[in-house]
Amino acid sequence: MQAHPDPLSRERTHLAASRSALRAMREDAEALDIRDVTANWVNAAVLQSQIDDRIKSLADLSHTPLFFGRLDYLHAPGADQAEGAEGEQFYIGRRHVHDADGDGDPMVIDWRAPVSQPFYRASKKAPMDIGLRRRFGYTGGELTAYEDEHLSDADEKEQTSRLLQQEIERPRVGPMRDIVATIQPEQDEIVRSGLGGSVCVQGGPGTGKTAVGLHRVAYLLYAHRDRLARTGTLVIGPNKSFLHYIEQVLPALGELEVKQATVDDLVAHVDVRGVDDAAAAVVKGDARMADVLRRALRSHVSMPEEPVVVVRGSRRWRVAAYELEEIVRELLDRDIRYGAARDALPQRIAHAVLVRMEQAGEAPDDRVQDAVARNPAVKAAVKAVWPPVDPAKLVLRLLSDGEFLARHADGILDADEQKLILWAKAPRSLKAVKWSAADAVLVDEASDLVARTHSLGHVVLDEAQDLSPMQYRAVGRRCTTGSATVLGDLAQGTTPWATRSWEQALEHLGKGDAVVEELTAGFRVPREVIAYASRLLPSIAPGLAEVKSVRESAGSLVVRRVADLDAASLAACVESLRQEGSIGLIAADARVPALAEALDTAGMTYLSPGEETTPDTRLTLVPASLAKGLEYDYVVLDEPAAVVDGEPDERTGLRRLYVALTRAVSGLTVVHAAELPEQLGG
């Protein structure tokens, strides 16, 4: 396909024409007049909102390539790829662009379209009917290079793409960016897996699991837009800093409506002001607490001892206590939500009254049944037998009333476990309670026992290895009728209740049939750095496969023993700032105040996690507890022993250290005054 005397000029011409076509598409959307096509102001507002979103999605971002590849088909693609014709070329990009002035021919094909799939999957062994795959290189938004792979040429040697490597290793400034131009075959299989099934991705540092999860959302929204527009999608991350870091990925792919939240956001029924010690949090996060709550809730139901007598006009209709008991037991046996059963009870009692009316020769209809269900005698019976329960008050009583807890935890929690979660002093009122994060999850569980939680179409759960079984249940409630993408790394679990196996986690999530995929090829962390960090794996995750970096550059690793820790860490930051890209100074949480003071004294500007780096401010001071999921071109790790010592046990501390060691994309400098942990060879 090199017939043109200057292929690069031809591609630049196509880029300019594509940008012009995108501009015309945006102008067409902006020019839409909806004044005469809507029935009322509500419809007009909804339609205008949709048009505004369409306009936003058609934005031409100057530094974001409109297309990044080209496919030349040998023959017309199959029936499911009917856009193709023999010899036709397709430019692959982040969104579809068509010729607005001509016949609407596609100038850029959305990367999610079936016809684009060979860009990610085709190889010499399986060319997928592709004659040529072309990748494009950009500098500041300008097309500056291209690279060809002749997949049908058996004599041409298959080799690593130089442009692909350059894109992977490009310095990082600002939030996380998409990987749409560099998705690998094993990643693409996960991205394009169907909406019907759930997927769990075990991926070590730098394997791209977060990006895979986000691109899977974008793909599902493309392939199942109408369904997910009705049911909704949600991305769940470990903290606000992480969500801020990833929040630009989906908008860059044209998806503006996906919500983001932390687990704490999902269960925010109460104001969290307290903190549990680790032992109490482990028990509260145990799945057995769901059984304790269920028992405690159902204990509010009592068997009727008196009949219900309904007076209508001159007639009195009586439902005996034994018959009421049969109704109550039948509802309990059905094991439906507490609130739904409570709502059904007056209708069941009213139905029993209507049967008596019919036996007496009357012909009551549904309106009569509804009136009987609202009768004061029926309402009084329901309140006595099946009283309303406030979920927060239920949890308050469980955690403050030892006798109540013992009664409903009997045979589920032992005496020591009950003692761990029982508050030493009962709060004076509901408002006075200093709820912990684990308490909020219990309230969420109780809320779902009372009334069903709304389910979404698809949920992405990132850094899942840190969730407790009860937190998994809370997330699972949000996708009971939908599917989930679970992302994590067992070696990076840094909570006392961290996930020990994905099979157990998926059962708690309610997705026991999910497929578990493992990513072991590392694209971000350099070879030397990941090899150094992997020395910890036998201690923190025995049996877990080590990530193998596919990066050509080994990266830089410096381990430096020093006397003055603060000065040495700052000096390492100064050295790193001479390089291009972002710098993260990661330290044990207890060390952060001292380092912040040292940076201020030295006049070095720095950011906190979640704040966006800029060309002028590229250094971020990162507490080790917030480092998970973040990436920096260069990392300075301050005092590894302090990172380990900052956790309640050695295994958790070593896992926290593993996370900190694997945040670097180009280089890592380890600065220490104390001995290194022996697992690192210190």
ZAMARGU-4260 file (C-alpha; in steps of 0.2 Angstrom, whole numbers, plus 5000, padded with zeros to 4 digits):
<rodrens>
0) 5000/5000/5000 | 5015/5012/4997 | 5010/5017/4979 | 5007/5035/4984 | 5024/5045/4982
5) 5022/5052/5000 | 5012/5040/5011 | 5014/5051/5026 | 5007/5066/5017 | 4992/5056/5011
10) 4989/5050/5029 | 4990/5068/5035 | 4978/5073/5022 | 4965/5060/5028 | 4968/5066/5046
15) 4964/5084/5041 | 4949/5078/5031 | 4943/5067/5046 | 4945/5082/5058 | 4935/5093/5046
20) 4921/5079/5045 | 4920/5078/5064 | 4919/5097/5065 | 4904/5096/5052 | 4896/5082/5063
25) 4897/5094/5078 | 4890/5109/5069 | 4876/5098/5063 | 4872/5093/5081 | 4873/5111/5087
30) 4861/5117/5073 | 4847/5105/5078 | 4831/5114/5081 | 4819/5105/5093 | 4806/5118/5095
35) 4793/5110/5084 | 4797/5091/5088 | 4793/5090/5107 | 4776/5089/5115 | 4781/5098/5131
40) 4795/5106/5141 | 4800/5090/5149 | 4802/5081/5133 | 4812/5096/5126 | 4823/5097/5142
45) 4827/5078/5140 | 4830/5079/5121 | 4841/5095/5123 | 4851/5086/5137 | 4854/5072/5124
50) 4859/5084/5111 | 4871/5093/5123 | 4879/5076/5127 | 4881/5072/5108 | 4889/5089/5106
55) 4902/5085/5120 | 4906/5068/5113 | 4910/5076/5096 | 4923/5087/5103 | 4940/5086/5093
60) 4954/5086/5107 | 4969/5093/5099 | 4982/5082/5108 | 4971/5066/5106 | 4974/5057/5089
65) 4958/5055/5080 | 4964/5039/5073 | 4979/5028/5078 | 4978/5014/5065 | 4973/5007/5048
70) 4968/4990/5042 | 4969/4985/5024 | 4957/4970/5021 | 4962/4957/5008 | 4944/4953/5005
75) 4927/4959/5010 | 4924/4955/5029 | 4911/4942/5034 | 4892/4945/5036 | 4895/4952/5054
80) 4908/4965/5047 | 4897/4970/5032 | 4905/4987/5031 | 4920/4980/5022 | 4923/4978/5003
85) 4938/4970/4994 | 4953/4980/4996 | 4945/4993/5007 | 4954/5002/5020 | 4948/5006/5038
90) 4955/5020/5049 | 4953/5014/5067 | 4950/5028/5080 | 4942/5033/5097 | 4925/5037/5089
95) 4916/5035/5072 | 4918/5049/5060 | 4908/5050/5043 | 4909/5061/5028 | 4895/5073/5031
100) 4896/5081/5014 | 4896/5065/5004 | 4887/5049/5006 | 4890/5047/5024 | 4905/5035/5021
105) 4915/5031/5036 | 4931/5040/5038 | 4936/5034/5055 | 4929/5017/5062 | 4926/5016/5081
110) 4938/5005/5089 | 4924/4995/5097 | 4916/4990/5080 | 4918/4972/5074 | 4928/4977/5059
115) 4941/4985/5070 | 4944/4969/5080 | 4959/4963/5069 | 4968/4978/5073 | 4971/4971/5091
120) 4970/4952/5087 | 4978/4949/5070 | 4995/4941/5069 | 5006/4932/5056 | 4999/4916/5062
125) 4981/4922/5062 | 4980/4937/5050 | 4961/4938/5050 | 4961/4942/5032 | 4971/4958/5035
130) 4984/4962/5022 | 4992/4977/5031 | 4991/4984/5048 | 4997/5002/5050 | 5001/5011/5066
135) 5003/5029/5067 | 5014/5040/5078 | 5009/5057/5084 | 5019/5071/5092 | 5008/5085/5101
140) 4993/5079/5090 | 5002/5080/5074 | 5004/5064/5064 | 5023/5062/5062 | 5026/5043/5058
145) 5019/5027/5053 | 5024/5009/5054 | 5017/4994/5043 | 5015/4976/5047 | 5012/4965/5031
150) 5002/4951/5040 | 5000/4941/5023 | 5018/4941/5019 | 5025/4925/5026 | 5043/4931/5022
155) 5042/4946/5033 | 5048/4943/5050 | 5036/4947/5064 | 5044/4960/5076 | 5039/4971/5091
160) 5031/4987/5085 | 5042/5002/5089 | 5028/5014/5089 | 5018/5003/5101 | 5033/5003/5113
165) 5035/5021/5112 | 5016/5024/5116 | 5017/5012/5131 | 5033/5021/5138 | 5027/5038/5134
170) 5030/5049/5150 | 5014/5053/5160 | 5008/5070/5166 | 4991/5072/5172 | 4977/5059/5175
175) 4977/5042/5168 | 4974/5041/5149 | 4966/5027/5138 | 4976/5013/5131 | 4965/5011/5115
180) 4980/5012/5104 | 4989/4999/5113 | 4977/4986/5119 | 4985/4968/5118 | 4976/4953/5111
185) 4974/4945/5129 | 4967/4962/5135 | 4955/4963/5120 | 4948/4946/5123 | 4942/4953/5141
190) 4937/4970/5134 | 4925/4962/5121 | 4918/4948/5132 | 4899/4948/5132 | 4888/4958/5144
195) 4879/4942/5150 | 4893/4935/5160 | 4904/4942/5174 | 4923/4943/5173 | 4936/4943/5186
200) 4954/4949/5181 | 4968/4945/5192 | 4982/4956/5186 | 4999/4961/5194 | 5006/4979/5193
205) 5007/4986/5176 | 4997/4973/5167 | 4984/4986/5163 | 4969/4978/5172 | 4961/4995/5177
210) 4962/5001/5159 | 4955/4984/5153 | 4940/4987/5165 | 4937/5004/5159 | 4938/5000/5141
215) 4927/4985/5144 | 4914/4998/5150 | 4916/5008/5134 | 4914/4992/5123 | 4899/4987/5132
220) 4891/5004/5131 | 4894/5003/5112 | 4888/4985/5110 | 4873/4987/5122 | 4869/5005/5123
225) 4850/5005/5124 | 4850/4991/5138 | 4864/5000/5148 | 4856/5017/5146 | 4840/5010/5155
230) 4849/5000/5168 | 4865/5010/5171 | 4884/5007/5174 | 4895/5011/5188 | 4914/5011/5191
235) 4919/5008/5209 | 4936/5012/5215 | 4945/5011/5232 | 4946/5030/5236 | 4942/5048/5229
240) 4961/5050/5223 | 4960/5035/5213 | 4943/5039/5205 | 4950/5057/5201 | 4965/5049/5193
245) 4955/5038/5181 | 4940/5050/5178 | 4946/5056/5161 | 4948/5039/5152 | 4929/5036/5148
250) 4926/5054/5142 | 4941/5052/5131 | 4932/5037/5123 | 4916/5047/5121 | 4907/5040/5136
255) 4901/5054/5147 | 4887/5045/5158 | 4896/5032/5168 | 4895/5036/5187 | 4910/5033/5199
260) 4909/5029/5217 | 4919/5021/5232 | 4911/5007/5242 | 4909/5020/5256 | 4899/5031/5244
265) 4887/5016/5240 | 4883/5013/5259 | 4882/5031/5265 | 4866/5028/5275 | 4874/5035/5290
270) 4888/5048/5294 | 4904/5039/5297 | 4914/5047/5311 | 4922/5032/5320 | 4936/5020/5317
275) 4936/5001/5322 | 4952/4992/5327 | 4957/4979/5315 | 4950/4964/5325 | 4933/4972/5326
280) 4933/4977/5308 | 4937/4959/5303 | 4922/4952/5312 | 4910/4965/5306 | 4916/4962/5288
285) 4913/4943/5289 | 4899/4936/5279 | 4892/4928/5294 | 4886/4945/5300 | 4873/4944/5286
290) 4865/4929/5295 | 4866/4938/5312 | 4857/4953/5304 | 4843/4942/5296 | 4840/4934/5313
295) 4839/4950/5322 | 4827/4958/5309 | 4815/4943/5308 | 4814/4943/5328 | 4803/4958/5326
300) 4789/4947/5319 | 4778/4940/5332 | 4764/4928/5330 | 4746/4935/5332 | 4737/4931/5348
305) 4720/4940/5345 | 4708/4939/5330 | 4706/4954/5318 | 4688/4960/5317 | 4684/4971/5303
310) 4668/4982/5304 | 4660/4987/5287 | 4642/4995/5289 | 4632/4984/5300 | 4642/4968/5297
315) 4657/4962/5307 | 4670/4951/5299 | 4682/4940/5310 | 4699/4932/5305 | 4704/4920/5319
320) 4721/4921/5327 | 4726/4904/5320 | 4722/4909/5303 | 4732/4925/5305 | 4747/4915/5311
325) 4746/4904/5295 | 4747/4920/5284 | 4762/4926/5294 | 4771/4910/5294 | 4768/4908/5275
330) 4776/4925/5272 | 4791/4921/5283 | 4793/4904/5274 | 4794/4914/5257 | 4809/4923/5264
335) 4805/4939/5254 | 4811/4956/5260 | 4805/4961/5277 | 4797/4977/5270 | 4788/4968/5255
340) 4781/4955/5267 | 4775/4969/5278 | 4766/4977/5263 | 4759/4960/5258 | 4752/4956/5275
345) 4737/4968/5275 | 4732/4962/5258 | 4732/4944/5264 | 4721/4948/5279 | 4710/4958/5268
350) 4709/4943/5256 | 4703/4932/5270 | 4690/4944/5274 | 4684/4945/5256 | 4683/4926/5256
355) 4670/4927/5271 | 4661/4941/5261 | 4659/4930/5246 | 4654/4915/5257 | 4640/4926/5264
360) 4634/4930/5246 | 4642/4947/5244 | 4652/4951/5228 | 4666/4962/5233 | 4679/4969/5221
365) 4697/4974/5222 | 4692/4991/5228 | 4684/4983/5243 | 4699/4973/5246 | 4710/4989/5246
370) 4698/4997/5258 | 4698/4982/5270 | 4718/4982/5270 | 4717/5001/5275 | 4704/4997/5289
375) 4711/5003/5307 | 4709/4985/5314 | 4720/4978/5300 | 4733/4991/5301 | 4734/4989/5320
380) 4736/4970/5318 | 4750/4973/5305 | 4759/4985/5316 | 4758/4973/5331 | 4763/4958/5321
385) 4775/4965/5308 | 4781/4982/5315 | 4792/4993/5304 | 4811/4992/5307 | 4824/5006/5304
390) 4840/4997/5298 | 4851/5009/5307 | 4842/5007/5323 | 4843/4988/5321 | 4862/4989/5319
395) 4863/5001/5334 | 4854/4989/5345 | 4865/4974/5339 | 4881/4983/5343 | 4875/4991/5360
400) 4864/4977/5368 | 4874/4962/5373 | 4859/4951/5376 | 4851/4955/5359 | 4868/4952/5350
405) 4870/4936/5360 | 4853/4929/5356 | 4855/4932/5337 | 4873/4928/5335 | 4872/4912/5345
410) 4880/4898/5335 | 4886/4910/5322 | 4899/4921/5331 | 4908/4914/5347 | 4909/4924/5363
415) 4925/4932/5359 | 4919/4938/5342 | 4904/4945/5350 | 4914/4955/5363 | 4925/4962/5349
420) 4911/4971/5340 | 4900/4975/5355 | 4902/4994/5360 | 4909/4997/5377 | 4896/5011/5380
425) 4879/5012/5372 | 4876/5029/5363 | 4862/5040/5370 | 4853/5041/5353 | 4855/5037/5335
430) 4862/5054/5331 | 4876/5052/5344 | 4882/5036/5336 | 4900/5037/5329 | 4898/5024/5315
435) 4913/5016/5307 | 4915/5011/5289 | 4911/4993/5293 | 4895/4998/5303 | 4889/5008/5287
440) 4891/4991/5277 | 4880/4983/5291 | 4867/4996/5289 | 4867/4994/5270 | 4865/4975/5273
445) 4850/4978/5285 | 4843/4990/5272 | 4843/4977/5259 | 4834/4965/5270 | 4820/4977/5273
450) 4819/4984/5255 | 4828/4978/5239 | 4843/4988/5233 | 4842/4995/5215 | 4852/4984/5203
455) 4862/4991/5188 | 4866/4984/5172 | 4885/4983/5174 | 4897/4987/5188 | 4916/4988/5187
460) 4924/4985/5204 | 4943/4990/5204 | 4956/4985/5218 | 4944/4972/5223 | 4956/4962/5233
465) 4954/4974/5248 | 4936/4972/5251 | 4928/4962/5265 | 4915/4949/5262 | 4902/4961/5268
470) 4908/4974/5256 | 4907/4962/5242 | 4889/4958/5246 | 4886/4977/5246 | 4893/4978/5228
475) 4884/4963/5223 | 4867/4970/5228 | 4870/4984/5215 | 4872/4971/5201 | 4860/4957/5205
480) 4851/4957/5189 | 4867/4964/5179 | 4885/4958/5177 | 4901/4963/5184 | 4919/4966/5180
485) 4930/4963/5195 | 4948/4969/5194 | 4962/4966/5207 | 4978/4958/5212 | 4979/4946/5227
490) 4997/4951/5231 | 4991/4969/5234 | 4978/4966/5247 | 4983/4978/5261 | 4968/4976/5273
495) 4967/4964/5287 | 4952/4956/5279 | 4960/4956/5261 | 4954/4943/5249 | 4962/4926/5249
500) 4955/4919/5234 | 4944/4925/5219 | 4933/4910/5220 | 4928/4915/5238 | 4926/4934/5233
505) 4915/4930/5219 | 4903/4919/5229 | 4901/4934/5241 | 4898/4945/5226 | 4884/4933/5220
510) 4894/4930/5204 | 4901/4913/5208 | 4900/4908/5189 | 4911/4922/5184 | 4926/4918/5173
515) 4943/4922/5181 | 4956/4928/5169 | 4974/4931/5173 | 4985/4945/5165 | 5004/4942/5168
520) 5012/4952/5154 | 5017/4969/5162 | 5017/4984/5150 | 5020/4998/5163 | 5033/4993/5176
525) 5051/4991/5170 | 5059/4974/5171 | 5072/4978/5184 | 5059/4986/5195 | 5046/4972/5194
530) 5059/4959/5197 | 5065/4968/5213 | 5047/4969/5219 | 5043/4951/5215 | 5056/4946/5228
535) 5041/4949/5240 | 5029/4937/5231 | 5034/4921/5240 | 5030/4929/5257 | 5014/4939/5252
540) 5005/4928/5239 | 5013/4911/5237 | 5009/4902/5221 | 5004/4919/5212 | 5012/4920/5195
545) 5026/4934/5194 | 5023/4948/5181 | 5034/4947/5166 | 5038/4964/5159 | 5037/4965/5140
550) 5046/4982/5140 | 5061/4983/5130 | 5069/4996/5141 | 5075/4988/5158 | 5071/5004/5167
555) 5082/5011/5181 | 5083/5005/5199 | 5093/5013/5212 | 5094/5007/5230 | 5103/5019/5242
560) 5108/5017/5260 | 5109/5035/5268 | 5111/5043/5285 | 5100/5059/5283 | 5084/5051/5276
565) 5074/5068/5273 | 5088/5076/5264 | 5092/5060/5253 | 5074/5058/5248 | 5073/5076/5243
570) 5089/5075/5233 | 5082/5059/5224 | 5067/5069/5220 | 5078/5083/5212 | 5087/5070/5202
575) 5071/5063/5196 | 5064/5080/5191 | 5078/5082/5179 | 5069/5068/5169 | 5053/5071/5159
580) 5036/5065/5167 | 5028/5064/5184 | 5037/5060/5200 | 5029/5052/5215 | 5038/5053/5232
585) 5030/5038/5242 | 5032/5036/5260 | 5024/5028/5276 | 5009/5038/5281 | 5019/5042/5297
590) 5033/5049/5287 | 5023/5061/5277 | 5022/5076/5289 | 5041/5077/5290 | 5043/5075/5272
595) 5030/5089/5268 | 5039/5100/5280 | 5056/5096/5272 | 5049/5100/5255 | 5041/5116/5261
600) 5058/5122/5269 | 5067/5118/5252 | 5054/5128/5242 | 5049/5112/5232 | 5031/5113/5226
605) 5021/5097/5227 | 5004/5090/5225 | 4993/5078/5235 | 4986/5062/5227 | 4972/5065/5216
610) 4978/5083/5211 | 4982/5084/5193 | 5000/5086/5189 | 5006/5100/5177 | 5021/5103/5167
615) 5026/5115/5181 | 5022/5104/5196 | 5026/5086/5193 | 5030/5080/5211 | 5017/5072/5221
620) 5019/5067/5240 | 5010/5050/5242 | 5006/5042/5258 | 5009/5023/5255 | 4991/5020/5260
625) 4985/5030/5245 | 4997/5024/5232 | 4987/5009/5226 | 4982/5011/5208 | 4992/5026/5204
630) 5007/5028/5193 | 5021/5039/5191 | 5036/5040/5178 | 5048/5040/5192 | 5046/5035/5210
635) 5056/5039/5225 | 5052/5027/5239 | 5056/5033/5257 | 5061/5020/5270 | 5053/5003/5265
640) 5055/4997/5283 | 5043/5011/5289 | 5030/5006/5276 | 5030/4988/5283 | 5030/4994/5301
645) 5015/5005/5298 | 5004/4990/5296 | 4996/4979/5309 | 5005/4964/5303 | 5020/4959/5293
650) 5011/4951/5278 | 5000/4967/5276 | 5015/4978/5278 | 5025/4968/5264 | 5010/4969/5253
655) 5009/4988/5256 | 5028/4989/5251 | 5024/4978/5236 | 5012/4991/5230 | 5023/5006/5233
660) 5038/4997/5224 | 5027/4995/5208 | 5021/5012/5205 | 5035/5017/5194 | 5034/5017/5175
665) 5052/5022/5171 | 5063/5022/5186 | 5063/5019/5205 | 5075/5025/5218 | 5074/5017/5235
670) 5081/5028/5249 | 5083/5020/5267 | 5092/5023/5283 | 5086/5007/5292 | 5089/4989/5286
675) 5078/4984/5271 | 5066/4970/5275 | 5075/4953/5273 | 5063/4948/5260 | 5071/4961/5248
680) 5088/4954/5252 | 5091/4968/5265
</rodrens>
